[in-house]
Amino acid sequence: MTTEEEKPPTTAPSGGSARRAFVGRLSWGLADQAASSISNFAVGIYVARSLGVTAFGVFSLAWVTYGVVLNVSRGLATDPLVVRFSGVPDTSWRRAVARSSGTALGVGAAIGTACLVAGLALGGRVGPAFACLGVMLPGLLLQDAWRYAFFAAGTGRKAFVNDLVWGVALVPAMVVAARVGSVAAFVLAWGASATVAAGYGYVQSGILPRVTRARAWLREQRDLGYRYLIENVSLSGASQLRAYGLGAIVGVGAVGAVRGAELLLGPFLAVLMGLSLVTVAEAARVLRRAPHRLGRFCLLLGGAQAVAALLWGGALLLMPDRLGELVLGEVWHSAAQLIVPVTLGVAGAGLGTGAAAGLRALAAARRSLRCQLFASACYVTGGLGGAVLAGTVGSAWGVATATLAASAVWWLQLRSALREYQHHPFPEVRTS
């Protein structure tokens, strides 16, 4: 039985106004992702040039770990919010956001404490970076939760402004970190500036995160949340396993080389990481208003990303070494060898993301979970198997092959889910 929040609207806007509204939301989504991309790219480049390839590898391990925790938060807190509370009445949205953001904050506090303890126990080069990451996790996750909340409400402008606040706060923080000259200082600067933006998110929304309501939120969304948790963690966990394994097989410098190559494709990777901010919400709206258009919407979405990634990668191949050294410093020479396989991997991931958005909109959590587990297994196997056979370059080619294979599986599952939907036209009550 559907709840009041989950019923589709009784009236739909006209075709022209719906298209204008979609273009407006998409434009703010692209602007927000551009702001996020620039910030992530700037942080990576600044750290790479300031610390060198080995220390940058340590920073990259902390970054990858943050990605795992971020996906835990998204699976439990914000992915169900976007699927079930996009385009709902304001009162329902505000209640849901208070519980969802409280859940994100609670996840950050719990896992942050574990990271802090682990970092203090590890010591050495890696320990301080992880200890500082643990302190910063609550603010980092809350900032991300506000972005999801604003896009679920169709107010992407607020998410864009919030990311701008983070970017502005990041500038003086990075300058101070560069004077200190340690990985831990850069982690603190990055997280502290995100915490400033998280505080501004409260000003924008006027909603106080309700950590005490996190358990209720988890219980209400358990049919989607726990499956999305496994799905998200398998994705980011695979990336973390590949990074740790690559460091053990080839060396920490190899992790820095891979991260450097990914930075060169940073705009597309940042879009892929936060794509559900826009696309899942929009796919859910397409499903409510014109279900027969969902497949085409997903194909256009995935195809456009894949083509854009290939064009960007082609441009990178033409970049002279002098310019590459200016951007990445000593990391450039090892990263340049990975441009072709990393580009193909990003293009494959972009194509698959279109199908993933459709499965999320259909609330086909079982199907998307199967796809993600398959993709993660291929990613780890390809990345580490390639590293054993041919070092850093082999790992990059193994990941590219795995990503393209996984993309095909995502589309096969979406096609099956769309056929099922013809017989079960209410995605809010379906869990598979």
Buried (B, 14 or more C-beta within 10 A) or exposed (E): EEEEBBEBEEEEEEEEEBEEEBEEBBBBBBBBBBBBBBBBBBBBBBBBBBBBBEBBBBBBBBBBBBBBBBBBBBBBBBBBBBBBBBBBEEEBBBBBBBBBBBBBBBBBBBBBBEBBEBBEEBEEBBBBBBBBBBBBBBBBBBBBBBBBBBBBBBBBBBBBBBBBBBBEBBEEBBEEBBEEEBBBBBBBBBBBBBBBBBBBBBEBBEBEBBBEBBEEBBEBBBBBBBBBBBBBBBBBBBBBBBBBBBBEBBBBBBBBBBBBBBBBBBBBBBBBBBBBBBBBBBBBBBBBBBBEEBBEBBBEBBEEBBEBBBEBBEEBEEBEEEEBBEBBBBBBBBBBBBBBBBBBBBBBBBBBBBBBBBBBBBBBBBBBBBBBBBBBBBBBBBBBBBBEEBBBBBBBBBBBBBBBBBBEBBBEBBEEBBEEBEEEEEBBEBEB
